[in-house]
Amino acid sequence: MGLCIPVSGAALRAGLLEMVVLGGHLLLYPTGVYQEKRSTCRETAQTSGAGGRPPVLLLHGFTDNRSVFVLLRRALAAGRLRRVETYNYSPFTRDLRVTARDLARYVEELCARTGHQEVDLVGHSLGGLVGRYYVQRLGGDRRVRTLVTLGTPHSGTRFAPFMNVHPLVRQMRPESAVMAELRAPAPGCRTRCVAFWSEFDQLMDPPGTARIEHPDLQAENVQVIGIGHLALAAHPAVTSAVRRVLDGPVPTGVARPGGAASVA
């Protein structure tokens, strides 16, 4: 017989884990302030990926930087099977649509450097929205094979109404113009989208907003058990699941479009 953990206990455990991850992230944060050095052609040739795997580009969230992906990047780059890069967008960004256009230029440059025609995107929180806007509204589906989002407010979040003073936060509200654009039809979108979400993600209000619910998108939603917002980008169970998503068309444990799956 399995042990049944009360919801309050599970929430406490998720909160404690979140505090541990936050502490580690604060220590690492200064290391990710600057944009990483882009690889040379020789470095790219060595890590372009066995089996033709496209490079992966990691997109951080609001007020964050690439340091949030230290563990995820290490997991995805293991065995030198794929090129993994991180993209720091400006901390002074006031419009995610501008950042999505900058991302489009970076992706073109990444494809030119690596010789690949496609890339995979992994976005945490706001980074997932930037990636989705690029894919869905700027024609990025011709370049992005797979978009993975971690704790991204796909339908908007009502968390922390006092932060509405910031334009980016206003764009993440359910009633924003950006959310209206993402709800608009997107016929023929070719990118596979996989959204990881957690009921203990305290920045998602309601938690289900981190799911992708759009009739035109090839979307899969994966529920993560007992993990908070920051931990989604660092927990071993999630990093392993993301790697499986990028390694195959429909990995074990991840539902096909229209379904749902979970990661313990």
C-alpha positions as CSV (number, residue, x, y, z in Angstrom):
1,M,0.0,0.0,0.0
2,G,1.4,3.4,-1.0
3,L,1.8,6.3,1.4
4,C,-0.8,9.0,0.9
5,I,0.6,12.5,1.4
6,P,-2.0,15.2,2.3
7,V,-2.2,18.1,0.0
8,S,-1.0,20.4,2.8
9,G,2.0,18.2,3.3
10,A,2.8,18.1,-0.4
11,A,2.4,21.9,-0.6
12,L,4.8,22.3,2.3
13,R,7.4,20.0,0.7
14,A,7.1,21.9,-2.6
15,G,7.5,25.2,-0.7
16,L,10.6,24.0,1.1
17,L,12.1,22.7,-2.2
18,E,11.4,26.1,-3.8
19,M,13.3,27.9,-1.0
20,V,16.3,25.6,-1.5
21,V,16.3,26.2,-5.3
22,L,15.9,29.9,-4.8
23,G,18.9,30.0,-2.4
24,G,21.0,28.2,-4.9
25,H,19.8,30.4,-7.8
26,L,20.6,33.6,-5.9
27,L,24.2,32.4,-5.5
28,L,24.5,31.6,-9.2
29,Y,22.6,34.7,-10.5
30,P,25.7,36.9,-10.9
31,T,27.3,34.3,-13.2
32,G,24.5,34.7,-15.7
33,V,24.2,38.4,-16.0
34,Y,26.2,38.7,-19.3
35,Q,25.4,37.0,-22.6
36,E,27.3,33.9,-23.1
37,K,30.1,33.8,-25.7
38,R,28.9,32.4,-29.0
39,S,30.6,29.3,-30.2
40,T,33.1,29.3,-33.0
41,C,32.7,27.2,-36.1
42,R,35.2,24.7,-34.8
43,E,33.4,24.3,-31.5
44,T,30.1,24.0,-33.2
45,A,31.4,21.3,-35.5
46,Q,32.4,19.2,-32.5
47,T,29.0,19.5,-30.8
48,S,26.6,19.9,-33.6
49,G,24.9,16.7,-32.5
50,A,25.0,13.0,-33.3
51,G,22.1,11.8,-35.3
52,G,21.3,15.2,-36.7
53,R,19.8,16.6,-33.5
54,P,19.1,20.3,-33.7
55,P,20.6,22.8,-31.3
56,V,18.7,23.8,-28.2
57,L,18.2,27.4,-27.2
58,L,17.1,28.1,-23.6
59,L,15.0,31.2,-22.7
60,H,14.8,32.5,-19.2
61,G,11.9,34.2,-17.4
62,F,11.0,37.7,-16.1
63,T,13.8,39.4,-14.2
64,D,16.0,36.3,-14.5
65,N,19.0,35.3,-16.6
66,R,20.7,32.2,-18.1
67,S,21.9,31.1,-14.7
68,V,18.5,29.5,-14.0
69,F,19.4,26.8,-16.5
70,V,22.7,25.5,-15.1
71,L,21.4,22.1,-14.3
72,L,19.0,21.8,-17.3
73,R,21.8,22.8,-19.7
74,R,24.1,20.2,-18.2
75,A,21.5,17.5,-18.6
76,L,20.7,18.4,-22.2
77,A,24.3,18.7,-23.2
78,A,25.4,15.4,-21.7
79,G,27.3,13.2,-24.1
80,R,27.8,16.2,-26.4
81,L,24.9,14.9,-28.5
82,R,23.5,18.4,-29.2
83,R,24.5,22.0,-29.1
84,V,22.9,23.9,-26.1
85,E,22.9,27.7,-25.9
86,T,21.2,30.2,-23.6
87,Y,19.8,33.5,-24.7
88,N,19.7,36.5,-22.3
89,Y,17.2,39.1,-23.4
90,S,17.6,42.7,-22.1
91,P,16.5,43.3,-18.4
92,F,15.1,46.6,-19.7
93,T,12.6,44.8,-22.0
94,R,9.2,46.3,-21.9
95,D,7.5,44.3,-24.7
96,L,7.8,40.6,-25.2
97,R,6.9,41.0,-28.9
98,V,10.1,43.0,-29.3
99,T,12.1,40.2,-27.6
100,A,10.4,37.6,-29.8
101,R,11.6,39.5,-32.9
102,D,15.1,39.6,-31.4
103,L,14.8,35.9,-30.8
104,A,14.0,35.4,-34.4
105,R,17.2,37.0,-35.5
106,Y,19.2,35.0,-32.9
107,V,17.7,31.7,-34.2
108,E,18.6,32.6,-37.8
109,E,22.2,33.3,-36.7
110,L,22.3,30.0,-34.7
111,C,21.1,28.0,-37.7
112,A,23.7,29.7,-39.9
113,R,26.5,28.8,-37.3
114,T,25.5,25.2,-36.8
115,G,24.3,24.3,-40.3
116,H,20.9,23.1,-39.0
117,Q,17.6,24.2,-40.5
118,E,15.7,23.8,-37.2
119,V,16.2,24.4,-33.5
120,D,14.5,23.4,-30.3
121,L,13.4,26.0,-27.8
122,V,13.0,25.5,-24.0
123,G,11.5,28.5,-22.2
124,H,10.9,29.0,-18.5
125,S,8.0,31.2,-17.4
126,L,8.0,34.4,-19.6
127,G,10.7,32.8,-21.8
128,G,8.1,30.2,-22.9
129,L,5.7,33.0,-23.9
130,V,8.5,34.7,-25.9
131,G,9.1,31.4,-27.7
132,R,5.5,30.8,-28.3
133,Y,4.9,34.2,-29.7
134,Y,7.8,33.7,-32.1
135,V,6.5,30.4,-33.2
136,Q,2.8,31.3,-33.5
137,R,2.9,34.9,-34.6
138,L,6.2,35.5,-36.4
139,G,6.5,32.4,-38.5
140,G,9.0,30.7,-36.2
141,D,7.3,27.4,-36.8
142,R,9.5,27.0,-39.9
143,R,12.6,27.1,-37.7
144,V,11.4,25.6,-34.4
145,R,10.9,21.8,-34.3
146,T,9.9,21.6,-30.6
147,L,8.9,24.3,-28.1
148,V,9.1,23.2,-24.5
149,T,7.7,25.5,-21.8
150,L,8.2,25.3,-18.0
151,G,5.7,27.2,-15.9
152,T,4.6,29.5,-18.6
153,P,1.3,31.5,-18.2
154,H,-0.1,30.5,-21.6
155,S,-3.6,31.9,-20.7
156,G,-2.3,34.7,-18.5
157,T,-1.8,34.9,-14.8
158,R,-3.4,37.1,-12.1
159,F,-0.6,36.6,-9.7
160,A,0.7,39.7,-7.8
161,P,-1.7,42.4,-9.1
162,F,0.5,45.1,-7.5
163,M,3.1,44.4,-10.2
164,N,0.9,45.7,-13.0
165,V,3.1,48.8,-13.1
166,H,5.5,46.8,-15.2
167,P,4.5,46.5,-18.9
168,L,5.7,42.9,-19.2
169,V,3.6,41.9,-16.3
170,R,0.6,43.6,-17.8
171,Q,1.2,41.6,-21.0
172,M,1.0,38.4,-19.0
173,R,-2.5,39.2,-17.7
174,P,-5.4,37.2,-19.2
175,E,-7.0,40.3,-20.7
176,S,-3.9,41.7,-22.4
177,A,-3.5,42.3,-26.2
178,V,-0.7,39.7,-26.3
179,M,-2.9,37.0,-24.8
180,A,-5.6,37.9,-27.4
181,E,-3.0,37.4,-30.2
182,L,-2.0,34.0,-28.8
183,R,-5.7,33.0,-28.7
184,A,-6.1,33.9,-32.3
185,P,-6.2,31.1,-35.0
186,A,-2.8,29.7,-36.0
187,P,-3.7,27.2,-38.8
188,G,-0.9,25.1,-40.0
189,C,1.5,25.8,-37.2
190,R,4.2,23.0,-37.5
191,T,6.0,23.3,-34.2
192,R,5.3,20.6,-31.6
193,C,4.6,22.3,-28.2
194,V,5.0,20.6,-24.8
195,A,4.0,22.5,-21.7
196,F,5.1,21.4,-18.2
197,W,2.9,22.7,-15.4
198,S,2.4,22.2,-11.7
199,E,-0.4,22.7,-9.3
200,F,2.1,24.1,-6.8
201,D,3.4,26.7,-9.2
202,Q,2.7,29.8,-7.0
203,L,3.2,32.2,-9.9
204,M,0.5,30.7,-12.0
205,D,-3.0,31.9,-11.1
206,P,-4.8,29.6,-11.8
207,P,-2.3,26.8,-12.0
208,G,-3.9,25.4,-15.2
209,T,-2.9,28.6,-17.1
210,A,0.5,26.9,-17.7
211,R,-1.3,24.4,-20.0
212,I,-1.5,25.1,-23.7
213,E,-5.1,25.0,-24.8
214,H,-5.3,26.0,-28.5
215,P,-7.1,24.0,-31.2
216,D,-4.5,24.8,-33.9
217,L,-1.4,23.8,-31.9
218,Q,0.2,20.4,-31.6
219,A,0.2,20.7,-27.9
220,E,1.0,18.2,-25.1
221,N,0.6,19.1,-21.4
222,V,2.7,17.4,-18.7
223,Q,1.7,17.8,-15.1
224,V,4.6,17.9,-12.7
225,I,3.9,16.7,-9.2
226,G,5.1,18.5,-6.1
227,I,7.3,21.1,-7.7
228,G,7.2,24.9,-7.6
229,H,7.9,27.5,-10.2
230,L,11.7,27.9,-9.9
231,A,12.2,24.2,-9.4
232,L,10.6,23.4,-12.8
233,A,13.9,24.6,-14.4
234,A,16.1,22.6,-12.1
235,H,14.5,19.4,-10.8
236,P,16.1,16.2,-12.0
237,A,12.7,14.6,-12.9
238,V,11.8,17.6,-15.1
239,T,15.2,17.9,-16.7
240,S,15.1,14.1,-17.6
241,A,11.6,14.5,-19.0
242,V,12.6,17.5,-21.1
243,R,15.5,15.6,-22.5
244,R,13.2,12.7,-23.4
245,V,10.9,15.1,-25.2
246,L,13.8,16.5,-27.3
247,D,15.2,13.0,-28.0
248,G,12.2,11.5,-29.6
249,P,8.9,12.4,-31.4
250,V,6.6,11.1,-28.6
251,P,8.6,9.9,-25.6
252,T,7.3,7.4,-23.0
253,G,5.3,9.2,-20.3
254,V,4.3,12.1,-22.5
255,A,0.8,12.1,-23.9
256,R,0.0,12.6,-27.6
257,P,-1.9,15.8,-28.5
258,G,-5.2,16.1,-26.7
259,G,-4.1,14.1,-23.8
260,A,-2.2,14.6,-20.5
261,A,0.7,13.0,-18.7
262,S,2.5,13.5,-15.4
263,V,6.0,13.6,-14.1
264,A,6.5,12.5,-10.5
